[in-house]
């Protein structure tokens, strides 16, 4: 099972992406985040296999979050 965390500041986009991914039998959406800081916090807590990350988010943008997480969770693949 591939564990995915979705981070985007638009709830409708998060919901749509979650619905699409839930159609796949080998993917589990383990969490959602609405800003960069929440994405980092949830990634550290949930340790997803994949993090789908928006670039433009409040509090911490996707680039900053990617840099921060790349050092701390090298096993997590990040899609921006």
C-alpha positions in Angstrom: 0.0 0.0 0.0 1.3 3.5 -1.0 0.7 6.0 1.8 0.0 9.5 0.5 -0.3 12.9 2.2 -1.9 15.7 0.2 -1.0 19.3 1.0 -2.8 22.2 -0.8 -4.4 25.3 0.5 -7.5 24.8 -1.6 -9.9 22.3 0.1 -11.8 21.5 -3.2 -8.5 20.5 -4.9 -7.5 18.3 -1.9 -10.9 16.7 -1.9 -10.9 16.0 -5.6 -7.3 14.6 -5.5 -8.3 12.4 -2.6 -11.3 11.0 -4.4 -9.2 10.2 -7.5 -6.5 8.5 -5.5 -9.0 6.5 -3.5 -10.1 4.8 -6.7 -6.7 3.0 -6.7 -6.6 -0.1 -4.7 -2.9 0.2 -3.8 -3.0 3.9 -2.6 -4.2 5.1 0.8 -4.5 8.9 1.5 -3.3 9.0 5.1 -3.7 12.8 5.7 -4.3 16.3 4.3 -2.8 19.6 5.1 -3.9 23.2 4.2 -0.6 25.0 4.5 3.1 24.3 4.4 3.7 24.2 8.2 0.9 21.7 8.6 2.3 19.7 5.7 5.7 19.5 7.5 4.1 18.6 10.8 1.8 15.9 9.4 4.6 14.4 7.2 6.8 14.1 10.3 4.0 12.5 12.2 2.5 10.2 9.5 5.8 9.3 7.6 4.0 9.0 4.2 5.6 7.2 1.2 4.5 10.2 -1.1 3.8 13.8 -0.3 1.8 15.7 -3.0 2.6 19.3 -2.3 1.4 22.6 -3.7 4.0 25.3 -4.4 2.0 28.3 -3.3 0.7 27.9 0.2 0.5 30.1 3.2 2.8 29.9 6.2 5.5 27.9 4.3 5.6 27.4 0.6 6.1 24.1 -1.1 9.7 24.8 -2.0 10.6 25.6 1.6 8.7 22.5 2.9 10.5 20.3 0.3 13.9 21.6 1.4 13.0 21.1 5.1 11.6 17.6 4.6 14.2 16.3 2.2 16.8 16.3 5.0 14.6 14.8 7.6 12.5 12.3 5.6 14.7 11.2 2.7 12.5 8.1 2.2 9.4 10.2 1.4 9.0 11.0 -2.3 7.7 14.6 -2.8 5.6 15.6 -5.8 5.3 19.4 -6.2 
